[in-house]
Amino acid sequence: MMQQWPFFKTYVDMLEMVLAKSDLRIASYYEKTLVDDPKLLELGKNLRERLQGCIRHLLELKQQDTLLEQEPVFAHSMRVRNPYTDPLHYLQAELLKRDREGEGKGEVPEMVERALKVTMAGIAAGMRNTG
């Protein structure tokens, strides 16, 4: 199918780009900062394991050792922008924590809400998508 069906090949290539944008380290940090519920912690662990399995299967399907092996320009772009977006992720997790704490008291500082919007816009721009 990879060789004879352009739709399938394009679909797999797009999936590879999405998987390359995922970052288990960042996901774990959001979870550690924002999640207390044991059921949700187990769900996060399960989702990360499934993501790793998906990456493993995709690499096998494409006969590659690493994601974006056949897309060096895009891979380089990801390596260049991650040092800029990673701090935004860490800041966003902390701001979300403060936002949730403020909601419980009925008072979310305006500065926290504005900063959250800035981190969202920065991350979306850095990743070149909205999510």
Residue frames as a rotation matrix with the C-alpha (Angstrom) as fourth column:
MET 1
0.567 0.823 0.000 0.00
0.823 -0.567 0.000 0.00
0.000 0.000 -1.000 0.00
MET 2
0.351 -0.513 -0.783 2.88
0.210 -0.772 0.600 2.38
-0.913 -0.375 -0.164 0.74
GLN 3
-0.673 -0.734 0.090 4.24
0.197 -0.060 0.979 1.89
-0.713 0.676 0.185 -2.76
GLN 4
-0.813 0.341 0.472 1.05
0.552 0.194 0.811 1.76
0.185 0.920 -0.346 -4.80
TRP 5
0.278 0.960 0.013 -1.54
0.883 -0.261 0.391 3.89
0.379 -0.097 -0.920 -3.00
PRO 6
-0.488 -0.556 0.673 -0.62
0.344 -0.831 -0.437 7.60
0.802 0.018 0.597 -2.80
PHE 7
0.369 0.694 0.618 -3.43
-0.388 -0.489 0.781 8.33
0.844 -0.528 0.088 -0.33
PHE 8
0.905 -0.026 -0.424 -2.11
0.347 0.619 0.704 5.79
0.244 -0.785 0.570 2.16
LYS 9
-0.046 -0.998 -0.032 1.49
0.923 -0.030 -0.384 6.97
0.383 -0.047 0.923 1.81
THR 10
-0.354 -0.021 0.935 0.41
-0.008 -1.000 -0.025 10.59
0.935 -0.017 0.354 2.34
TYR 11
0.703 0.683 0.197 -1.67
-0.261 -0.010 0.965 9.59
0.661 -0.730 0.171 5.35
VAL 12
0.682 -0.523 -0.511 1.29
0.720 0.605 0.340 7.75
0.131 -0.599 0.790 6.91
ASP 13
-0.342 -0.837 0.427 3.62
0.720 -0.525 -0.454 10.67
0.604 0.152 0.782 6.15
MET 14
-0.014 0.431 0.902 1.22
-0.319 -0.857 0.405 13.10
0.948 -0.282 0.150 7.85
LEU 15
0.920 0.320 -0.228 0.91
0.065 0.450 0.891 10.75
0.387 -0.834 0.393 10.83
GLU 16
0.203 -0.935 -0.289 4.70
0.924 0.281 -0.258 10.70
0.323 -0.215 0.922 11.07
MET 17
-0.440 -0.354 0.825 4.79
0.194 -0.935 -0.297 14.51
0.877 0.029 0.480 11.27
VAL 18
0.482 0.692 0.538 2.19
-0.465 -0.318 0.826 14.52
0.742 -0.648 0.169 14.04
LEU 19
0.870 -0.188 -0.455 4.07
0.437 0.721 0.537 11.83
0.227 -0.667 0.710 15.97
ALA 20
-0.125 -0.982 0.141 7.32
0.803 -0.183 -0.567 13.74
0.582 0.042 0.812 15.56
LYS 21
-0.223 0.109 0.969 5.70
-0.249 -0.967 0.052 16.75
0.943 -0.229 0.243 17.23
SER 22
0.839 0.532 -0.111 4.70
-0.056 0.288 0.956 14.69
0.541 -0.796 0.272 20.26
ASP 23
-0.277 -0.929 0.247 7.01
-0.400 -0.123 -0.908 14.85
0.874 -0.350 -0.338 23.24
LEU 24
0.342 0.426 -0.838 6.62
0.451 0.708 0.544 12.30
0.824 -0.564 0.050 26.02
ARG 25
-0.596 -0.639 -0.486 8.86
0.756 -0.243 -0.608 14.35
0.270 -0.730 0.628 28.31
ILE 26
-0.881 0.324 0.345 6.60
-0.329 -0.943 0.046 17.40
0.341 -0.073 0.937 28.01
ALA 27
0.060 0.956 -0.286 3.43
-0.301 0.291 0.908 15.30
0.952 0.032 0.305 28.35
SER 28
0.038 -0.128 -0.991 4.82
0.774 0.632 -0.052 13.75
0.633 -0.765 0.123 31.52
TYR 29
-0.903 -0.415 -0.113 5.59
0.398 -0.708 -0.583 17.19
0.162 -0.571 0.805 32.92
TYR 30
-0.486 0.817 0.310 2.03
-0.584 -0.567 0.580 18.44
0.650 0.101 0.753 32.29
GLU 31
0.313 0.633 -0.708 0.72
0.091 0.722 0.686 15.31
0.945 -0.279 0.168 33.97
LYS 32
-0.292 -0.519 -0.803 3.05
0.847 0.250 -0.470 15.60
0.445 -0.817 0.366 36.96
THR 33
-0.982 -0.152 0.113 2.14
0.103 -0.928 -0.357 19.27
0.160 -0.339 0.927 37.41
LEU 34
-0.605 0.793 0.072 -1.61
-0.743 -0.595 0.307 19.08
0.286 0.132 0.949 36.82
VAL 35
0.192 0.729 -0.658 -2.93
-0.431 0.664 0.610 15.59
0.882 0.167 0.442 37.62
ASP 36
-0.499 -0.290 0.817 -3.59
-0.867 0.166 -0.470 14.02
0.000 -0.943 -0.334 41.02
ASP 37
0.479 0.836 0.269 -6.28
-0.814 0.538 -0.221 11.45
-0.329 -0.114 0.937 40.20
PRO 38
-0.347 -0.671 0.655 -4.77
-0.389 0.739 0.551 7.91
-0.854 -0.064 -0.517 40.09
LYS 39
0.341 0.542 0.768 -7.17
0.513 0.577 -0.635 6.90
-0.788 0.611 -0.081 37.30
LEU 40
0.982 0.004 -0.187 -6.03
-0.139 -0.658 -0.740 9.81
-0.126 0.753 -0.646 35.15
LEU 41
0.133 -0.990 0.036 -2.38
-0.856 -0.097 0.508 9.06
-0.500 -0.098 -0.861 35.93
GLU 42
-0.235 -0.139 0.962 -2.94
0.125 0.977 0.172 5.51
-0.964 0.160 -0.212 34.72
LEU 43
0.770 0.551 0.323 -4.68
0.424 -0.063 -0.903 6.84
-0.477 0.832 -0.282 31.60
GLY 44
0.725 -0.563 -0.396 -1.69
-0.657 -0.738 -0.153 9.10
-0.207 0.371 -0.905 30.88
LYS 45
-0.249 -0.837 0.487 0.72
-0.578 0.532 0.619 6.20
-0.777 -0.127 -0.616 31.29
ASN 46
0.072 0.381 0.922 -1.41
0.473 0.800 -0.368 4.07
-0.878 0.463 -0.122 28.96
LEU 47
0.945 0.318 -0.083 -1.60
0.100 -0.519 -0.849 6.82
-0.313 0.794 -0.522 26.33
ARG 48
0.348 -0.895 -0.279 2.18
-0.870 -0.420 0.259 7.33
-0.349 0.153 -0.925 26.40
GLU 49
-0.367 -0.440 0.820 2.72
-0.162 0.898 0.409 3.58
-0.916 0.017 -0.401 25.97
ARG 50
0.445 0.623 0.644 0.30
0.572 0.355 -0.739 3.53
-0.689 0.697 -0.198 23.05
LEU 51
0.874 -0.207 -0.439 2.08
-0.411 -0.798 -0.441 6.50
-0.259 0.566 -0.782 21.49
GLN 52
-0.139 -0.983 0.124 5.41
-0.776 0.186 0.603 4.69
-0.615 -0.012 -0.788 21.76
GLY 53
-0.215 0.145 0.966 3.81
0.311 0.948 -0.073 1.62
-0.926 0.284 -0.249 20.14
CYS 54
0.825 0.560 0.075 2.39
0.287 -0.301 -0.909 3.74
-0.487 0.772 -0.409 17.33
ILE 55
0.521 -0.724 -0.452 5.82
-0.797 -0.603 0.048 5.25
-0.307 0.335 -0.891 16.68
ARG 56
-0.376 -0.680 0.629 7.42
-0.418 0.730 0.540 1.80
-0.827 -0.060 -0.560 16.70
HIS 57
0.143 0.528 0.837 4.86
0.558 0.656 -0.509 0.47
-0.818 0.540 -0.200 14.17
LEU 58
0.934 0.195 -0.300 5.22
-0.093 -0.677 -0.730 3.51
-0.346 0.710 -0.614 11.94
LEU 59
0.127 -0.967 -0.220 9.02
-0.875 -0.213 0.434 3.17
-0.467 0.137 -0.874 11.87
GLU 60
-0.413 -0.209 0.886 8.62
0.040 0.968 0.247 -0.50
-0.910 0.138 -0.392 11.00
LEU 61
0.552 0.727 0.408 6.14
0.499 0.104 -0.861 0.32
-0.668 0.679 -0.305 8.23
LYS 62
0.946 -0.193 -0.262 8.42
-0.315 -0.742 -0.592 2.98
-0.081 0.642 -0.762 6.74
GLN 63
0.679 -0.730 -0.077 11.55
0.706 0.678 -0.202 0.89
0.200 0.083 0.976 7.36
GLN 64
0.300 -0.524 0.797 13.24
-0.184 -0.852 -0.491 3.72
0.936 0.001 -0.352 9.24
ASP 65
-0.341 -0.495 -0.799 15.27
0.746 0.374 -0.551 4.00
0.572 -0.784 0.242 12.43
THR 66
-0.733 0.084 -0.675 14.00
0.454 -0.679 -0.577 7.45
-0.507 -0.730 0.459 13.42
LEU 67
0.415 0.910 0.005 11.02
0.710 -0.320 -0.627 9.67
-0.569 0.264 -0.779 12.74
LEU 68
0.885 0.080 -0.458 11.40
-0.175 -0.855 -0.489 12.10
-0.431 0.513 -0.742 9.86
GLU 69
0.033 -0.920 0.389 14.41
0.281 0.383 0.880 10.23
-0.959 0.080 0.271 8.55
GLN 70
-0.257 -0.066 0.964 13.26
0.957 0.123 0.263 10.96
-0.136 0.990 0.031 4.98
GLU 71
0.658 0.496 0.567 12.37
0.533 -0.838 0.115 14.58
0.532 0.226 -0.816 5.82
PRO 72
-0.168 -0.844 -0.510 15.66
0.972 -0.057 -0.226 16.14
0.162 -0.534 0.830 7.01
VAL 73
-0.665 -0.047 0.745 14.51
0.126 -0.991 0.050 19.73
0.736 0.127 0.665 6.51
PHE 74
0.377 0.881 0.287 11.41
-0.291 -0.182 0.939 19.25
0.879 -0.438 0.187 8.66
ALA 75
0.582 -0.243 -0.776 13.42
0.714 0.609 0.344 17.27
0.389 -0.755 0.528 11.24
HIS 76
-0.551 -0.833 0.045 15.92
0.745 -0.515 -0.424 20.13
0.376 -0.200 0.905 11.46
SER 77
-0.340 0.531 0.776 13.09
-0.211 -0.847 0.487 22.63
0.916 0.002 0.400 11.83
MET 78
0.718 0.623 -0.309 11.74
0.101 0.346 0.933 20.62
0.688 -0.701 0.186 14.78
ARG 79
0.200 -0.735 -0.648 15.16
0.955 0.294 -0.039 20.48
0.219 -0.611 0.760 16.45
VAL 80
-0.707 -0.488 0.512 15.60
0.433 -0.871 -0.232 24.23
0.559 0.058 0.827 16.02
ARG 81
-0.195 0.696 0.691 12.21
-0.376 -0.703 0.603 25.26
0.906 -0.142 0.399 17.39
ASN 82
0.412 0.404 -0.817 11.94
0.501 0.648 0.574 22.86
0.761 -0.646 0.065 20.36
PRO 83
-0.509 -0.631 -0.586 14.37
0.837 -0.205 -0.507 24.84
0.200 -0.749 0.632 22.54
TYR 84
-0.911 0.231 0.342 12.00
-0.226 -0.973 0.055 27.79
0.345 -0.027 0.938 22.11
THR 85
0.001 0.998 -0.069 8.69
-0.497 0.060 0.866 25.98
0.868 0.034 0.495 22.60
ASP 86
-0.127 -0.075 -0.989 9.78
0.580 0.804 -0.136 23.72
0.805 -0.590 -0.058 25.48
PRO 87
-0.938 -0.216 -0.273 10.06
0.345 -0.487 -0.802 26.59
0.040 -0.846 0.531 28.01
LEU 88
-0.603 0.789 0.116 6.63
-0.707 -0.597 0.379 27.79
0.368 0.147 0.918 26.91
HIS 89
0.078 0.605 -0.792 5.22
-0.028 0.796 0.605 24.35
0.997 -0.025 0.079 27.71
TYR 90
-0.459 -0.320 -0.829 6.76
0.768 0.326 -0.551 24.38
0.447 -0.890 0.097 31.18
LEU 91
-0.992 0.128 0.021 5.48
-0.126 -0.906 -0.404 27.89
-0.033 -0.404 0.914 31.79
GLN 92
-0.346 0.923 -0.166 2.04
-0.634 -0.100 0.767 26.96
0.691 0.371 0.620 30.50
ALA 93
-0.070 0.296 -0.953 1.79
0.461 0.857 0.232 23.98
0.885 -0.423 -0.197 32.87
GLU 94
-0.760 -0.269 -0.591 2.63
0.649 -0.289 -0.703 26.23
0.019 -0.919 0.395 35.82
LEU 95
-0.884 0.467 0.028 0.13
-0.462 -0.881 0.100 28.86
0.071 0.075 0.995 34.66
LEU 96
-0.157 0.845 -0.512 -2.59
-0.272 0.461 0.845 26.22
0.949 0.272 0.157 34.25
LYS 97
-0.330 -0.043 -0.943 -1.87
0.780 0.550 -0.299 25.06
0.532 -0.834 -0.148 37.80
ARG 98
-0.941 -0.056 -0.333 -2.22
0.247 -0.787 -0.565 28.63
-0.230 -0.614 0.755 39.09
ASP 99
-0.653 0.752 -0.089 -5.38
-0.587 -0.428 0.688 29.12
0.479 0.501 0.721 37.03
ARG 100
-0.061 0.629 -0.775 -6.96
0.208 0.767 0.607 26.01
0.976 -0.124 -0.178 38.53
GLU 101
-0.557 -0.197 -0.807 -5.95
0.817 0.046 -0.575 27.03
0.150 -0.979 0.135 42.06
GLY 102
-0.978 0.170 -0.117 -7.47
-0.150 -0.975 -0.165 30.47
-0.142 -0.144 0.979 41.49
GLU 103
-0.429 0.866 -0.256 -10.70
-0.368 0.091 0.925 29.01
0.825 0.491 0.280 40.09
GLY 104
-0.231 0.303 -0.925 -11.15
0.694 0.718 0.062 27.02
0.682 -0.627 -0.376 43.29
LYS 105
-0.594 -0.058 -0.802 -11.03
0.700 -0.528 -0.480 30.29
-0.396 -0.847 0.354 45.25
GLY 106
0.500 0.844 0.192 -13.11
0.814 -0.383 -0.436 32.18
-0.295 0.375 -0.879 42.69
GLU 107
0.790 -0.279 -0.545 -10.22
-0.272 -0.957 0.096 34.47
-0.549 0.072 -0.833 41.75
VAL 108
0.375 -0.687 0.622 -8.03
0.885 0.465 -0.019 33.95
-0.276 0.558 0.783 38.71
PRO 109
-0.003 -0.430 -0.903 -5.62
0.139 -0.894 0.426 36.86
-0.990 -0.124 0.062 38.28
GLU 110
0.878 0.362 -0.313 -5.97
-0.185 -0.346 -0.920 38.68
-0.441 0.866 -0.237 34.96
MET 111
0.137 -0.929 -0.343 -2.19
-0.963 -0.207 0.173 38.40
-0.232 0.307 -0.923 34.47
VAL 112
-0.500 -0.272 0.822 -2.38
-0.228 0.957 0.179 34.59
-0.836 -0.098 -0.540 34.65
GLU 113
0.442 0.757 0.481 -5.14
0.354 0.345 -0.869 34.47
-0.824 0.555 -0.115 32.05
ARG 114
0.828 -0.186 -0.530 -3.24
-0.518 -0.618 -0.591 36.78
-0.217 0.763 -0.608 29.70
ALA 115
-0.211 -0.974 0.085 -0.01
-0.891 0.227 0.394 34.83
-0.403 0.008 -0.915 30.17
LEU 116
-0.184 0.239 0.954 -1.85
0.099 0.970 -0.224 31.59
-0.978 0.053 -0.202 29.40
LYS 117
0.836 0.547 0.037 -3.12
0.128 -0.128 -0.984 33.04
-0.533 0.827 -0.177 26.13
VAL 118
0.478 -0.751 -0.456 0.40
-0.869 -0.482 -0.117 34.13
-0.132 0.452 -0.882 25.22
THR 119
-0.465 -0.670 0.578 1.82
-0.563 0.728 0.391 30.65
-0.683 -0.144 -0.716 25.90
MET 120
0.226 0.627 0.745 -0.96
0.304 0.682 -0.666 29.05
-0.926 0.377 -0.036 23.84
ALA 121
0.947 0.121 -0.298 -0.30
-0.208 -0.474 -0.855 31.36
-0.245 0.872 -0.424 20.91
GLY 122
0.167 -0.975 -0.147 3.46
-0.958 -0.196 0.211 30.87
-0.234 0.106 -0.966 21.21
ILE 123
-0.393 -0.263 0.881 3.24
-0.226 0.957 0.184 27.09
-0.892 -0.127 -0.435 21.31
ALA 124
0.559 0.678 0.477 0.81
0.348 0.330 -0.878 26.99
-0.752 0.657 -0.051 18.37
ALA 125
0.837 -0.307 -0.453 3.06
-0.538 -0.615 -0.577 29.29
-0.101 0.727 -0.679 16.33
GLY 126
-0.119 -0.973 0.198 6.16
-0.906 0.188 0.380 27.30
-0.407 -0.135 -0.903 17.24
MET 127
-0.390 0.047 0.920 4.55
0.056 0.998 -0.027 23.98
-0.919 0.041 -0.392 16.36
ARG 128
-0.873 0.091 -0.479 2.99
-0.475 -0.376 0.795 25.52
-0.108 0.922 0.372 13.26
ASN 129
-0.452 0.851 -0.268 -0.47
0.303 0.429 0.851 24.28
0.839 0.303 -0.452 14.14
THR 130
-0.112 0.507 0.855 -3.16
-0.698 -0.653 0.295 24.91
0.707 -0.563 0.427 16.71
GLY 131
0.637 0.429 0.641 -2.88
-0.770 0.392 0.502 21.79
-0.036 -0.813 0.580 18.75
